[in-house]
Structures are given as C-alpha cells and as structure tokens.
C-alpha cells in the first residue's frame, strides 16, 4: 500500500496551473457547440505505464472522490483507482487537481472507451449540483493515468459508459447531472462529440441514459419539472439522428436506472419514490412498446438494477434515492413475476433482501467471468467495493478503496497483446462477456 501511495503521488497526481500544451483547434464539432461542451486544456500523456497490464490483464477501474451529502472521505480531489479483478488488490491510482477549483463535485461514475484506451471522469465545482459553466469532464490516458484533456460542460457531468452503435461504431455516452445534456464521444475521431441529446428536447429533467443491446435506441429516465406532481417517463431516442421517438410512462415520478435483458426484449426501470421496478416490453416497433409489469423492488429508493447471468434474478441497490439516501442493502426479485399496471399497489414483493452494510451503495457492475457469478457494488458512503456472490446470494468479500476515497461504479477492462476491451460497465456486458451470456441463455 505504501508503494501504491508513492506511485500515485509521484507519477499520477497533476496540478494544472495553465501550462497546457497546444490544443487541437479542430476538436469542436457542430454537436459540441450545440451541447455546450468546450475543450479548455490538453496535456502530453507520454511516459511509463502506471501499472503492469501483463501482470494484471483484467482490472476494475473505478472512481475515488471526496464524498458528498455529509459522508466525506477525506480526499480533496477527484481520482481513479485500478483494482485487479481476480486478486482484488489495488494496482494503481491517480488524483487530479484543477487550477482555480477549491472544492470538487463528487465523481458519480466513470467510463472507459471500448478499447480500454481512455478513462472519462466526471467532476466539476462544488457546492451545488450543476453549477452553470462549472462542469468538467476529464479524459485520462488509461496506460499512464495522466490527464489528457479537460472539457468544460454546462452542468456538472454525471456518468459515462461505452456502447456499440447500430452502425458498428464503438462510442462513449456521458451526460450532465440533473437536467444536463447527453454527449456521445467517438474515441476513433479524437474523442470528438458526434451526437447527443439536449435536455430541453426531453420536456422534463433528464437523469440517466442507457443504450439498448442493438445500439439503435438510447433510453433516458426523465422526471417531471420541479414542483409538478406527475409520473416520470422514459424517453426513447433514435441513435441514427438523436431525436426522441416517444415517451413511456413509468408510473413512478422518479425513474432512475434502465437494465436490458440480453435479447433486448425487455427493459427494467427502477423507481426511486415508490421503490418499484417497472418492466417495459420492447417487442416489435417502438410505437408498440409498453409497460407490462410492475414489482416491489425490495429495496428502499432503488438505484441500480442488475440481472444475473441466466436472468432469473434482478438485483436492486438500496441507495435510499428520493428518501434517506443512506441505503445499506440489496433487493432480489424474479424479473418475470410482475403484475401489469394499474395494479402497482398489489405488485409482488421481493424474493429476498440481502444486507450488505455497503453504506449508500448505488451502482453494481457484473463481473465478466460467469463462473465467478459476482456483482461488484460500489459504496460511496463506506468507501469500499462489496463483492456479492449472485448464486449464493451473499457478500463474499469487501475491497477497501486504496486511498479511502468515495467510489461510484466503473468498468471491467481486459488487456492483452492486441490492446484492451471493456467487458462490463454501467451499460451492461460487452464483447466476449456478452457472448458468454447469450450462450448461457441459449441465444447463440
């Protein structure tokens, strides 16, 4: 641990004092202008690797931050941590200080480009959520853990994740925290923004975004305008032109997470206010999609929702969203046992509740090895990762954050002689891990 701390401080902690290298003058696009994203600093990332990818071919890359809402970690700047996904040992970390920022917005998620080359770390100014002009999205070299670019965004960015577009392009989705815009980066085009959605087109407060397995549709959880007593909805966006096709009522005013079945025929949406899961049948054309089931989430204020490998169980993370914000357990339900609306009050209950003592867990990430059958849940209040055995339905390990920082999800990335591949992140399983799941389900 002492060696890790020395490497982190000596190699990877950067102080930005305006000494940026020449910026890419042609980085801006029509989309970046429309969505209000600007490149404000660029840096040389050359140097030795921050960690040995040959010795650690499968890693989990996650955030380390200051904490928020009364549960503070003692860290002062946003950062990342790299953890061996087999031994569960930390192998590298980095933190980043920005010129002129005295207090940082907590990184609430982290994304990695599909090829494992770039890390996308959301941060910004604090206090306050979404201070106009105060948002910062950091693009970090995953090899050296040095900062490559600083992007300014209209609101503090929230999450980032990878996906494969219907046309085959491997892209990255990021978006602002509460009423922020949604940005789509193309790593193959120097991380330029090539698409996105303006929050104003959603007619409400856009929250989280997820791309379906076909890459044709982006589903965004949307809450009604502040002070409006109404249901929330999911906006379905066509990724060919980034236009909203339709809105689907979610019954709950606070829709949050979207989890897709592997075949793309169903989407499961967590509702924070009524602690429910809403199932959307995605068969046929988008105009025919409908809510066909509702269930009790088994978790107070559920945030993340994660299917196991054979899709017989759906795990919900009790964050206490829209309630106490101090959750420490998981809900477990059968995703196929639901009742159709409007019988939400009679919705079937959970199979079980699993206590984790993971304070304010929010997101889980399925480990890409199906033989391990693990769900890694990040705990931004107890500053650790809790590893759950989804078969035995119990906590089997706890991974303290290497520098005691607050953590919010991340990505499992495999590295080899031909480069890297994201196998699992906020947008589900990818690549060989997804193929393994399709085989388990008899879809290959």
Number of C-alpha atoms within 10 A of each C-alpha: 12 7 10 16 15 11 18 19 14 11 18 20 19 15 12 16 10 11 10 15 11 10 13 12 7 7 14 15 15 11 18 21 11 13 21 16 23 18 19 14 20 19 17 13 16 12 11 11 14 21 17 12 19 10 10 19 16 24 24 24 26 28 29 33 29 23 27 18 8 7 16 19 20 13 16 19 24 27 30 27 24 29 23 20 21 14 10 17 17 21 21 24 28 29 24 19 18 19 10 9 13 12 16 23 28 32 29 26 26 27 29 29 28 26 20 21 18 21 27 24 28 31 28 29 23 18 13 10 19 23 17 11 15 21 28 28 27 24 22 24 22 24 19 18 30 24 25 20 23 22 16 22 29 20 26 30 33 28 28 32 29 28 27 19 19 15 11 10 14 18 24 23 25 27 29 27 24 19 21 24 27 26 25 25 21 17 18 12 11 10 17 19 24 16 22 24 25 19 20 12 13 25 13 19 22 32 25 25 27 25 25 26 23 16 19 17 23 23 23 27 28 30 26 18 14 8 6 10 9 14 15 25 27 26 25 24 23 17 21 13 10 18 18 18 12 15 19 18 18 27 21 23 20 25 32 29 27 30 23 23 19 23 14 14 15 22 20 23 27 31 28 26 18 21 25 28 35 29 26 23 18 20 13 9 7 14 12 9 16 16 19 16 22 31 28 24 33 26 27 29 29 36 28 25 27 25 24 18 24 15 16 12 18 23 28 32 32 34 29 23 22 16 15 11 18 18 27 23 23 28 23 25 24 18 22 14 14 22 18 15 17 12 13 20 13 14 20 18 18 20 13 15 18 19 14 21 15 27 21 25 34 30 29 29 25 28 24 29 17 15 8 14 16 26 23 23 27 30 28 32 26 24 28 24 26 24 23 25 16 21 12 10 15 14 19 13 13 16 16 18 25 20 23 17 27 31 35 28 28 32 32 27 26 21 19 12 8 7 11 19 21 29 25 27 28 27 22 28 24 22 14 15 19 18 15 19 23 16 12 14 14 9 11 9
